[in-house]
Amino acid sequence: MTVFKYFFITFLFLTGCSMHSKNLKTVDNVDISKFMGDWYVIAHIPAFIEKNAYNAIESYSLNEDGTIATTFTFNKGDFYGPAKKYEPKGFVISGTNNAEWGMQFLWPIKAQYKIVYLDSNYENTIVARDALDYVWLMSREKSIAEDKLKDFIEKIKAMGYNIDNLRMVPQQ
């Protein structure tokens, strides 16, 4: 992919279409080692590159320098569509108890990434942005029970997101 395409994708990801902004509260603390690993994207208000994602998985691993190696994989368009892979780098924002990151697709720009919900077992999480443009509900499992899913959607709505834009990500 050319540098221009990376810049364009990053620009679209960072600017979004939302005119809303809120100072979302993050969780109090994230044990970064427990947060590492694979997370299935259950639902999202997608960024440009994710609009037709199937089987979306966000994977994290801690680098020796404290940055977070991130791999986002999915199939484009359907379960058997072309495999896509993006590898932004995460940077924990100092003083946030590991709950806020900058996600860098292209140097020097870092997109906001706030962990606003995380259950005590590190099984489900919601990642959001103050701009209320993108949100991700993720789980260690490929699906979430319907009653829990409704509760998570209500949490996302209560943050100020327009849940009409929420897309369920097909997982197989």
C-alpha positions as CSV (number, residue, x, y, z in Angstrom):
1,M,0.0,0.0,0.0
2,T,1.4,3.4,-0.9
3,V,2.2,6.1,1.7
4,F,-0.6,8.2,0.2
5,K,-3.2,5.4,0.8
6,Y,-2.0,5.0,4.5
7,F,-2.3,8.8,5.0
8,F,-5.7,8.9,3.4
9,I,-7.0,6.0,5.6
10,T,-5.5,7.6,8.7
11,F,-7.1,10.9,7.8
12,L,-10.5,9.4,7.3
13,F,-10.2,7.4,10.5
14,L,-9.2,10.4,12.6
15,T,-11.6,13.0,11.1
16,G,-14.8,10.9,11.0
17,C,-18.1,12.6,10.3
18,S,-19.2,13.3,13.8
19,M,-19.7,16.9,15.1
20,H,-20.3,15.6,18.6
21,S,-17.6,15.4,21.3
22,K,-17.7,14.3,24.8
23,N,-15.1,13.6,27.5
24,L,-15.8,9.9,28.0
25,K,-14.7,8.3,31.3
26,T,-12.3,5.4,31.0
27,V,-12.2,2.5,33.3
28,D,-10.1,3.1,36.4
29,N,-7.3,0.7,35.5
30,V,-6.3,-1.8,32.9
31,D,-3.9,-4.6,33.7
32,I,-2.2,-4.4,30.3
33,S,-0.9,-8.0,30.3
34,K,-4.4,-9.3,30.9
35,F,-5.8,-7.1,28.1
36,M,-3.3,-8.5,25.5
37,G,-4.5,-11.3,23.1
38,D,-7.3,-11.7,20.7
39,W,-10.6,-9.8,20.8
40,Y,-13.5,-10.6,18.5
41,V,-15.2,-7.4,17.2
42,I,-18.9,-8.1,18.1
43,A,-20.3,-4.7,17.1
44,H,-18.9,-1.3,16.0
45,I,-19.6,2.0,14.5
46,P,-17.0,1.3,11.8
47,A,-14.1,3.3,10.5
48,F,-13.8,3.5,6.8
49,I,-11.6,0.3,6.5
50,E,-14.1,-1.7,8.6
51,K,-17.4,-1.0,6.9
52,N,-17.8,-4.5,5.4
53,A,-15.7,-6.5,7.9
54,Y,-16.6,-10.1,8.7
55,N,-14.7,-12.3,11.2
56,A,-13.0,-9.2,12.6
57,I,-10.4,-9.8,15.2
58,E,-8.2,-7.2,17.0
59,S,-5.0,-8.8,18.5
60,Y,-2.7,-7.1,20.9
61,S,0.8,-8.0,22.2
62,L,3.0,-5.9,24.4
63,N,6.4,-4.9,22.9
64,E,9.5,-4.7,25.1
65,D,9.5,-0.9,24.7
66,G,5.9,-0.7,26.2
67,T,4.2,-0.1,22.9
68,I,1.4,-2.4,21.8
69,A,1.8,-4.4,18.6
70,T,-1.7,-4.5,17.1
71,T,-3.0,-6.7,14.3
72,F,-6.5,-6.1,12.9
73,T,-7.7,-8.9,10.6
74,F,-11.0,-9.5,8.8
75,N,-12.6,-10.8,5.7
76,K,-13.9,-8.0,3.4
77,G,-17.5,-8.3,2.2
78,D,-18.4,-11.8,3.5
79,F,-17.1,-14.7,5.5
80,Y,-14.9,-15.9,2.6
81,G,-14.0,-12.5,1.2
82,P,-10.5,-11.3,0.7
83,A,-8.4,-11.3,3.9
84,K,-7.4,-7.9,5.1
85,K,-4.7,-7.1,7.7
86,Y,-3.7,-3.8,9.3
87,E,-1.0,-3.4,11.9
88,P,-1.2,-0.1,13.7
89,K,0.9,0.5,16.8
90,G,-0.6,1.3,20.2
91,F,0.9,3.7,22.7
92,V,-0.4,3.9,26.2
93,I,-1.1,7.5,27.3
94,S,0.9,8.3,30.4
95,G,-1.2,8.9,33.5
96,T,-4.3,7.0,32.3
97,N,-3.6,3.7,34.2
98,N,-3.4,2.0,30.7
99,A,-7.0,2.9,29.9
100,E,-6.3,5.4,27.1
101,W,-4.1,4.7,24.1
102,G,-3.0,6.4,20.9
103,M,-3.4,4.1,17.9
104,Q,-0.9,5.0,15.2
105,F,-1.7,3.9,11.6
106,L,0.8,6.4,10.1
107,W,3.5,8.4,11.8
108,P,3.1,10.9,13.5
109,I,-0.7,10.8,13.9
110,K,-2.2,8.8,16.8
111,A,-6.0,8.1,16.9
112,Q,-7.7,8.2,20.3
113,Y,-8.6,4.8,21.8
114,K,-10.3,4.8,25.2
115,I,-11.2,1.7,27.1
116,V,-14.5,2.8,28.6
117,Y,-15.8,-0.6,29.7
118,L,-13.9,-3.7,30.8
119,D,-15.4,-6.5,32.8
120,S,-13.4,-7.9,35.7
121,N,-12.6,-11.2,33.9
122,Y,-11.2,-9.3,30.8
123,E,-13.8,-11.1,28.7
124,N,-15.7,-8.1,27.2
125,T,-14.7,-4.5,26.5
126,I,-15.9,-1.3,24.9
127,V,-13.4,1.0,23.2
128,A,-14.6,4.4,22.3
129,R,-13.6,7.9,21.3
130,D,-14.5,11.3,22.7
131,A,-15.6,12.4,19.1
132,L,-18.4,9.8,19.4
133,D,-17.6,8.8,15.8
134,Y,-16.3,5.2,16.3
135,V,-16.9,2.5,18.9
136,W,-16.0,-1.1,19.3
137,L,-17.7,-3.8,21.4
138,M,-15.2,-6.7,21.7
139,S,-15.2,-10.1,23.4
140,R,-12.9,-13.0,23.9
141,E,-15.7,-15.1,22.4
142,K,-17.2,-14.9,18.9
143,S,-20.6,-14.1,20.3
144,I,-22.3,-12.6,23.3
145,A,-25.6,-13.7,24.8
146,E,-28.5,-11.6,23.6
147,D,-29.4,-10.2,27.0
148,K,-25.8,-9.1,27.6
149,L,-25.6,-7.7,24.1
150,K,-28.6,-5.5,24.7
151,D,-27.0,-4.2,27.9
152,F,-23.8,-3.3,26.1
153,I,-25.8,-1.5,23.4
154,E,-27.5,0.5,26.1
155,K,-24.1,1.4,27.6
156,I,-23.0,2.6,24.2
157,K,-26.2,4.6,23.7
158,A,-25.8,6.1,27.2
159,M,-22.3,7.4,26.2
160,G,-24.0,9.5,23.5
161,Y,-23.5,7.4,20.5
162,N,-26.2,7.1,17.8
163,I,-26.8,3.3,18.0
164,D,-28.6,3.4,14.6
165,N,-25.1,3.5,13.2
166,L,-24.0,0.4,15.2
167,R,-23.2,-2.5,13.0
168,M,-23.1,-6.1,14.2
169,V,-20.0,-7.8,12.9
170,P,-20.7,-11.3,11.5
171,Q,-18.4,-13.9,13.1
172,Q,-18.0,-17.4,12.0
